[in-house]
Amino acid sequence: MHISRIDLNLLVVLDAICAEGSITRASEKLNLTQSALSHALARLRTLFDDPLFVREGRAIVPTPLARSLVEPIRRSLHGIEMTLHQAGRFDAATTKRRFTLAIRGMLEMALLPPLMQHIGSRAPGVDIDAVHVSRRGLEESLAMGSIDAAVDVALPLSGHVRRLRVGLSPMVVVVRRDHPQIRDALDLDAYLAQGHVLVGSRRSGPGLADMELGRRDLHRRIRLRCQDYFTGCGVVSRTDLLLTMPQRHADFFNRPFGNRIFPLPLATPLAEAHFYWHANTEHDPANRWLREQVIEACNE
């Protein structure tokens, strides 16, 4: 099949349907009518002599042929898009562009308000999609361009992924104001005697404080695991449980609750956040501008 026979817009349609799993959502993403998208899908089916998608319940799923096509097509489309973006200068004040940023829920509330404040005044045509991406699939998502950048903890990614450490913070302990056992200070014995909240995205495993305690053959009782610091601060405000978290997050998430904040009575490494982007976007003016905005927001 010669490329001259192919309307490249059809490949964009194929990629969108695979990504969205729905004709309706794909048409919204591409700003096309469902009729136009269905017509394009019919042309694709004729072109490849394959149904490409079959319905399972309310979703449509790709056939084996479509699955084999979508990744190389997506890479090629991303390469074309990058070439076109690099061909001209990126003017944040006038451009219309949507960036996709992978970010964990516990970082989202701290980062997005200052980020959108910067972008709102400097780039009124720029929109942001903040999404969750599996850490296992993060490098592939960056390489294929399904996300533009990511903010997360330190991850073992290859040299194809660039990184910048954007947040360092000491660990602190959040305690409700009228805690019966903790008054004006918090020592290690009092810390270990209490129950604790552990915030994390994993179902099991130690936190930063637990790893340091383990090196000293010490242990704390985790009475609650939850997924975000705002919830953790709320739980602390109503119980005798303690929450250990980075100070930069405590200063933000604890504001509505007014819990007390003590230094962690245990020497631990500083909590870190890292900003990630792929090497193939290193010199892309648009991605470079996005990096500058995210770094500024992280520092704030």
N, C-alpha and C positions, 0 to 999 in steps of 0.2 A: 504494500500500500504506500503510494508516494505521498509525501506531506502536502503537495500541491492540491490534493483531493480533499484535504481536511480543513474545515473551518475551525480555527483554534478556539473560538468561543465555545464550541461544543465540548472541548476538553475542560474548560472552566466549569461548564455545567456538570460534567461527570464528577469533577472534584468536589463541587458543592453538594451534590446529592449524596456522595459517599460520606462527606464530613457531617452532614446534617441528619441523614437517615430519614428524610421527609421531603416530599415535593414542595409542600407549603413553606417549610422553613428555608429550603434552598432558594425558592423564588423570592422570599423576603430578603435573604442575604444578598442576592444578585440584583434586587430591585426589578424583577421581571414579574409578569403575570403568570399564574399557574398554567394558563393555556400556552403561553410562549415556551415555558419550561417543558411542558409535556410534548410540545412539537419538537423541541431540541432533543429530548430523550428518544423520541421516535426515530429521528435522523441518526442518532448514535447507535441505536439497535440495528438499523439497516446497515450502517457503516461497518459494524463489527460482527454482524450476523449472530447476535446473541442478545437475550433479553436484558442482560446487564444488572437488573434489579428485580427481585421478586418480593411479594408482600408476605410478611409474617406478622399476623395480628394487625396492629395499627402502624407498624413500622415497615419500611422497605429495606431489604438487605442486599448487598452486592453479590452477584454470582462469582464463582471462582475466577472467571476471566476479568470481571471488573476489579476484583481485589488485586489481581496481578498487574493491572494497568495503573491503578490510582497512585501508587507511590512514585514510580518514575515520572508520571505525568505531573504530579504535584511538585516534584523537584524541578522539573523543566519549567513549569509555570513560575515557580519562585525565582529561578535564574533569570527568566525573561523580565519579571517584575523588577528585580534588583538592577538589571541593566538599564531599564527605563528610568528608574529612580536616580541612578547614578549619572545618567546622561545630562540631567539638569540640576540646578541648585535647589536646595530645600529652603523654602521661605516659610518659616513657621507662622508668620503673621497672615499669610494669604492662602496657604495650602489647605486642602480638605483631605484628611487622612485619618484612618482608624488604626491604632496600635493595639496589639494584644500582649498583655503583661501577665505572666504566671506568678502568682503570689499566694502564699498560705494565709488562711483566714486570720491567724493570730497576728500577722504583720499587716494585713489589709487595712484595718482601722487606723493604725498608726501612720501608714504611708500615704494612703489615697487622699485624705483631706489636704495636706500641704501640696501634693502633686497636682491635684485638680485646681487648687488655688493658683499655682504657677501657670498651668496650661490655660486656664480660663482667661487670664489677662494677656498672655503672650501669643496664644494660638487658638483663636476662637473657632477655627475650622477643624481642630484636632479632637478626636474622640478616643476613649480608652475602653478596652474590654479587659477587665481583671478576671482571670480564670484560674481554675485548679488543674494542675497537670501532675500526673504520677511522676515521682522522682526517677523511677526507672526509665520513663519515656521522655525525660526532660531534654537530653542531648539530641535525640532524634527530632523532637518537636522544634528545637532551635534550628537544627540543620535544614529541616524542610520548610521552615518559615511559617509554620502554623502558629507560633508565638514569636514575638520580636525580642523579648528579653524576659528575665526571671529574677525574682528576689527570694532567697531561701537561705538555709543554713549551709555550712561547708559541706560540699558533696564531692565524691570521687569521680569527676568527669575528666574526659580526655583533654589533650592540649588544643583540640579544635574549638573548645569552649573557653572564651576569655572570661575572666572574673576580676572583681574588685571588692575588697572588704569595705563595706559601707557603714557598719555599725559595731561599736565596741561598747560594752556596758557592764559594770559590776552587777553581781547578783544581790538582791535584797529580799527581805521577808515581809510579807503583808499580814498584819494582825488587826483584828477588830479592836475598837477603842476601849471597850469595857471587858476585855479578856480577863478572866479571874486569876490566871496564873502568871500573866506577863504584864508588868507595870512599866517601869522606866527604862528597862534594858532587857536585852535578850542574849543569854549565853548559850553555849552548845548543849549543856545539860537540859535546859528548858526547851530548847529547840527540838531535841530528840524525844522529849517526854510527851509532845503533842502529836495529834493526828495531822495529816498533811493533804493538800490538794496538789496534784501533778497535772500540769497542762502540757498536752502534746498531741501530735497527729497519729502516733502509733498506739496499737492496742495494748502493747506490753513493752517492757524494757525500762531501764533506769533513765532518770534525768541527769543533768549536769551535777547537781548536788549529790545525787545517789552514787555516782561514779567516784566522786571524791571521798564520800563517806566509806565506800567499800574499800578504798585503799587504806583506810584506818581501821578496818574491821568493825565499822559502825553501821547502824541501820535505822531508818525511820519508817514509820507506818504510813503508807499511802492509803487513805480512806476514800479518796475520790480521784478518778481520772476524768478530765474533761478536755474539750478541744479548743477553748479560747480563754484568754486572760480576763476579759470582761466578765464572763460567767464565773471564773474563779474568784475574782474580787467580790462579786455579789454573794457567793457562798460564804466567803470569809466574814463578810459583814453580818451574817446571821448565825454563825457557828463559832466554835472554838478552834476550828482548823486553821492551819497556817498555809500560806502560798508563797513559794520561792519563785522569783521571776527576775528578768533583767530590769534594772532601775529605769531605763528609758521607757519600758512598757508600763511599769508601775506608776510612773509620773502621769501617764496618759489615762490608762484604763481605770485607775483607782479614784479619779477625780469625783465621780458621782457618789462614791461610797464613803469617803473620808476615813478609810482605815489608816492605822498607823503603819509606818514603813521603818524597818530596822535594817541595819547592815547584816548580811548573812554571817553568823559567827563561825565561819569556816572558809579557809582560803580556797578559792576555785578559780579556774581560768575565766577570763572575761567572756561574756556571751557575744557571739558574732552573728552578723548577717552579711550575705554576699550577693553581689549583683552579677548576673550572668548574661552574656550575649555570645553569638556564634562568630567565629573568625570570618565567615563569608559576609558578615555585615560590618566588619571593622571600619571600612572606609565609606560606608553608606552615609550620606549627609543626614538623612532622616533618622536613622538609627543612632547616629552620633548625637543628634539633638535630643532624642529621647533619653539617651544615657545621661546627658547633662541635667535634664530635668529630674530624673529619678535620683541621681546622686545628690543633687541639691535638696530634694525633699527628704532623703534619708538623713542627711546631715542636720537638717532642721529638726 
